[in-house]
Amino acid sequence: MFNVQEQKVDDKNEHHDGMLVFDIMNSVGLEEQDGNFICKRIGVQGKSQNRPLKVTFSSKSIAFELLVKSKKLKDTVKFSNVFVVPDRNREERVEHKKLVALLRAKRAENPEKRFYIWNKSIRSSD
């Protein structure tokens, strides 16, 4: 998860990130999964940026459901700038970047069609 507000330095609540994940899950309409996930911040804490929040769920179905419903976050006030992406290794990131470039090219060629990425391939709704 990116752009999730980080805990203030003087705040001593050790469950801050977990409570934010609960709030995000409730915002998209998921049932609370108490204790079924682990939160961890990635990187070195800076002064001006929020570090990515890595959330590991005990079930792949919960993670997939959150990814599917994460589009609803843009309609909320509190989490409108938060976005959720799957955890990818280096090869998967390179492959996905190539797919996105190809997707943009196809959209530029045929602006009247709707193209999207599904299952590591580009598809059209027409």
C-alpha positions, -999 to 999 in steps of 0.1 A, spaced: 0 0 0 13 34 -9 6 69 6 -7 54 38 -2 81 65 27 73 88 27 74 125 39 107 141 73 105 159 58 114 193 29 89 189 36 57 209 7 36 195 24 5 182 -8 -7 164 -11 24 143 -5 7 109 -28 -22 118 -56 1 127 -51 20 94 -54 -13 75 -86 -21 94 -100 13 83 -89 8 47 -106 -26 46 -138 -12 61 -137 16 36 -138 -8 7 -164 -30 23 -143 -59 35 -151 -77 68 -125 -71 95 -99 -98 95 -87 -96 130 -52 -108 134 -51 -123 99 -25 -100 85 10 -86 93 19 -49 86 55 -37 80 69 -4 67 95 -7 39 125 15 37 141 42 59 118 67 76 121 101 60 107 135 71 85 143 41 74 110 26 53 81 37 70 47 34 52 19 16 32 -3 39 36 -40 32 6 -61 44 8 -98 44 -25 -117 47 -30 -152 60 -52 -159 30 -46 -152 -7 -83 -147 -12 -85 -118 12 -55 -102 -5 -71 -106 -39 -105 -93 -27 -87 -62 -13 -70 -57 -46 -103 -60 -65 -121 -36 -42 -93 -11 -38 -108 11 -66 -134 22 -40 -106 40 -20 -106 69 -45 -142 77 -35 -133 81 2 -121 113 18 -96 98 41 -79 73 17 -85 89 -17 -47 91 -24 -39 55 -11 -34 29 -37 -29 -9 -34 -7 -30 -56 4 -66 -55 39 -75 -42 60 -83 -73 95 -95 -77 120 -77 -100 111 -99 -131 74 -94 -125 79 -56 -122 98 -55 -155 72 -76 -172 44 -54 -159 62 -23 -170 64 -36 -205 27 -45 -205 18 -10 -193 38 5 -221 21 -17 -247 -13 -9 -232 -6 28 -235 4 23 -272 -27 3 -280 -49 30 -263 -32 57 -283 -38 38 -316 -75 30 -308 -89 56 -284 -124 44 -290 -117 9 -276 -112 0 -240 -80 -19 -233 -70 -34 -199 -44 -58 -184 -58 -91 -173 -38 -123 -164 -5 -109 -178 -20 -100 -212 -37 -71 -228 -74 -75 -235 -101 -54 -252 -137 -51 -240 -149 -51 -277 
